[in-house]
Amino acid sequence: MAQLAHARPATAPSPRRTATSPWIGFAVRRGAGLAATIAVLVVASFLIVQLIPGDPAVALAGPDATTAQIEALRSRLRLDLPVCEQFAVYVGGLLQGDLGQSFMYGRPVAELIAARLPFTAAIALSSIVLVLLVSIPLGLTIGVLTRGGRRSWLDTGFGAVTGLLDSLPGYIFATLLVVLLGTGVGVLWLLPPAYLASAPVASLVLPVLALSVGPICMVSRLVRRETAVALAEDYMRTARGWRLGTAALYLRNALPNLLTSTLTLSGLILGGMLGGALVIESVFALPGLGTGIIQAILNRDFPVIQGMVLVIGLVAALVNLLVDVLLGIVDPRTLGGRHADS
């Protein structure tokens, strides 16, 4: 009995913790971040038009309109409502998938955006593809050729040239391209907007080039630096000791370690390139969202401005989300969770 009295009471086995996928936490965090971004975009797209000087009713009515006609037009456009009620109407339309009607053209804003979005998307997506196809091989090659302090002249020249080109704003580089390559007989890269329907690819060459030069320089410098760091690691020395071929040594061992930082920077650059595409469109007179926003501002077309700003911001947010997903596939550590095998 004494032994039983001093015996430890039996304890129930602790429940085994179930491993949760890091993608669940990733989806929750990114979903909450995307929802917050959309809320900020809705508020910002509404408030930004309030800062534009001028009365849309006066601009639409014309100089010969009477005060009564202007007030009637303001009432029809709901511009006479208090700001809070205007915001409630705006949000209510968004919840129903309605971006509103254009003051100037009387057409749904969604139709106007759908007509212009393909041009902006073509410039931005073509530019990011060109940036990745050029900058990664270029940076990797320079990093390999200048490893361990070799060819210092090449490293210095590469840094000077890429730094100079990267310092030029996109619109200045676009203007230089127009002057250098867009004048003279036989140059087919600059075409009038009316020709876009029959040959849209040719007319996008110069805009894509103007938008890509700066990001190519930026990403290639990053890839060169990351290549130098990767080549100095112990696993690369071991790979050289095994007498691996060039493809296996650099493409299979060095390149995967560059993708995380490269994709991270590319996601940030793509958001900036989307905004830069709006400016480039104005230089080359392309019928994209950039020229559409400028025309809407001049016409005081508030629904078009709101819709285009909202769509541009939403596309940028979705692109960053896609980059985060790709980063999670390439490097699961970026998910913020543990590896499945740990």
N, C-alpha and C positions, 0 to 999 in steps of 0.2 A: 504493500500500500504506500510506503514511503517513497519507493521508486516511482510509483504512479503520481504521487503528489508533487514530486520535483520534476516530473517529465514536462517538457515544453509542449504547450498546446499545438496541435497541428494547424498549420496555416494553409489557407487555400492558395493554389498556384496563381502567381500573378498573370493577368491576361497578357497575351502576346500582342505587342503593338503591331498594328498593320501598317505596312509601308504605303505611303500615299505617293502618287506620281507628282513630280515637281511641276508638271504641266497644269495641274489643277490650281496650285497657288499662282502660277504665272497667268493663267486665264482670269483668275479673280482680280489680280492686281492690274493687269492691262485693261480688263473690261471696265473696272472702276475709273482708271485713268482716261479711257476713251470717253466714258460718259461725262466726266468732268470737262474734258476738252470740248465736247459738243456743246455743253451748257455755256461755256465761256464764249465759244464761237457765236452762238445764238445771241447772247447779250451784246457782244462786240459788233456783230454785223448790224444790229439794230441801232446801237448808239452812234456808230460811225457816220451814219447819214444825218444825224442830228447836228453834227459839227460842220456840215457842208453849208456854206452861206448861200442865201437866195431862197426864193419860194418857188417850188415846182409849179404851183398853179399859175403864177405870174409868167413863168417861162413858157408854159404850155398855151396859155390864153393869148399871148402875143401882145404887142404894144398898143393895139387899138381896142383891147378889151376894157369893158367898164368894170367898176368896183363890184357891182352886183354879179356880173358874169364870173369874175375871179372868185368871189365868195361861194357861188354855186359850184364851181369846179373844185374848190377846196373841200366842200361838203361831200361831193361825189367821190373824191379820192380819199376821204376820211382823214384829211389833214387838219380838220378843225377839232378833232378829238384830243383830249389830254394825252400826254406822252404815255402814261400808264395804260390807258385804254388802247392806244395804238400798239403798244407792246403786247397786250393781251390778244388783240386781233392777229398780230404777226405770229405769235406762238401757236395760237389756235389753228392758223392755216398750216403751219409747219407740221403739227401733229396729224393733220389730215393729208400730208404730202403735197400741199399747195404752197408754192413759192410766191404766189401773187401774180398780178397782171402788170405789164409794163405801162407806165404812164404815157410814154411816147408812142409806142406801137400798138397798144391795146391787145397784145398777144401774151399768152402765159410765159412767165419768166423761164420755166423749165424748157420750153421749146427754144428760146433764144440761147440758153446755156448749152442745150444739146447740139445746136448748130455750130457753136464755137469751141466747145470742149475738145473735139478730136484734134484740132490744130495745135492747141496748147499741149495736149497729152502726147501728140506725135513728137513735138520738139523736145519735151522733157524726157520721155522714155528713150527716144533715140540718143539723146545726149548722155544719159546715164549708162546705156549700153556701150556707147563709144568710149566713155571714160573708163569703164572696167576693162574693156578689151585692149585699150592702149596703156593705161597706167600700171596695171599689174605686171604684164610682161616687161614694160620699160623699167619700172622700179626694181623688179627682180633681177633683170640683166645688169643694171648699174650696180646693184648691191653685190652681185657675184663678182663682177669685174673689179670692184674697188674694195673687196674684203681684205681685212688685215692691213689696211693702209696702202694697198696697191693702187697704182694709177691715181695719185692724189689730184693730178691735173684734171682728170675726168670727173672726179667727185666735185671739185671746186667749180668747174664749168657747168656741170649739171645743176648744182645748187644755184648758181648765178642766173642761168637762163630760166629755170623754172620759177625762181623767185621773182624775176622781172615780169614774166608773163602772168604770173598769178596776181601780181599787184595791179594789173590793169583791170578796171571795172568792165563788166560784160558789154555795156552799151558803147564804151569807147572802142573796145576791140571790134564790135560789130560795125561801128562807123569806119574804122580803118579797113575792114574787109570790103565794105561798100566802095570806098575810095580806090583801094588797090586792085580788087578783083571784080567789082561790080560795074566798072566802066569800060568802054571800048566795044568794038564790034566782035561778035562771036562768043561773048561770055553768056552762057545760058543759065548760070546759077541764080541770077536775079531776074525774077519774072513778075509781071503784074499780078495782083490778086485775082483778076478774072481768069488767069491761066491755071489757077490752082486746081480747078475741077478736072482738068485734062492731064496735068502733070504735077501732082502735089509733091512728089518726091524730089524733083529737081529744085523746086523753090524752097525746100527746107534744108538744103545742103549748107548754105552760109549761116543761117540761124543756128543750126545744130553745132557747127564748127565754132561760132562765136561763143556759144554757151558752154562748150566743152573744154576749151583750152585751159581756163583757170582751174577747174576741178581736176583735169588730167595732171597738171603740175602739182597740185596739192596732194592727191592720192599717190602719185608716183614717188614723191619725196617720203611719204609715210611708208610705202612698201620698201623703199631702199633702206630706210632706217631699221625697219623690222627685219629685213633680210640680214642686215649686218648683225643684229642681235641674235637671230636664229643660228647663223653660221658659226657663232662663237660658243654655242652651247655644247655640252659634253656629248649629247646624242649625235650631233652632227660630226664630231670628231670620230666617234665610234663608227658611224656610217662610212666615213672616208676610209677608216681602217679596214673595213670589209671590202674595199675596192668596188663600191657600187657604181653603176653607170650614172651618167649625168642626169638622165630623166628620173631615175629612182632616187638620186641624192637630193636634187633640188625640188622637183615637182612632187615627189611622194613624201619627203621628210620636211622640207623647208616651207613649201607653199601652204599646207594646211594650217601652220602656225601663224600665217599672215592674215588668214581670212577673218578672224574675229575682229581685229582692229580695223581692217579694211572695210568690212561690212558696216561696222559702227560709224566710221567716218562717212561712208557712202550714203548711209541713211540721213545723216545730217546735211550732207551736200545736196541730196536729192530734194529735200525741202527747200533749200536755198535756190536750187536750179528751177524749181517750179515758180518761185517768185521772180527769178531772173528771166524766165521765159516770157513773162508778161511785159518786161521792158524791151526784150529783144523783138517781140512782135511789133512794137511801136516803131522800131527802127526800120524793119523790113515791111511794114504795112501789111502784116498777116491778119486775117480775120479771126483771131483767137480771143481768149478771155481778156487779155491785156488791153487790146484796142477796144473791146466791148466795155470794159470798166471805164476807160477814159471817155468814151462817147456818152456813157450813162452819167458820169459826173458832170460833163458839160451840159447835158440835157436835164439835169436834176431828176433823173429817173431812179428814184429811191428803191423800188422793188428789185430792179435789175442789179443795182449795186449790192444790195443785201444778199440776193441770191448768189451772185458770183463770188462774193467774199466768203460766204458760207460754204460753197462747194469747193473753193480752192483750199480753205482751211481743213475741210473734211478729208479731201484727197491727201493732203500732206499728213494728217493724222493716221490715215489708213496705211500710207506708205511706211511711216515709222513703225507701225504695228507689224507690218509684213517683214520689215528688217529685223525686228525683235524676234519674230518666229524663226527666221532663217538663222539668226545667231543661236537660238536655242537648239536648233538641229545640228549646227556645226559644232558648238561648244555648249554642252548641257550645263556647265557651271554658271552660265549667264541666266539660267532660269531662277536662280536663287534657292534651289532645293538641292537635296543630296542625290548622288548618283543612285541608280536603281540597284546597283550591285553592292552598295555600302550598307 
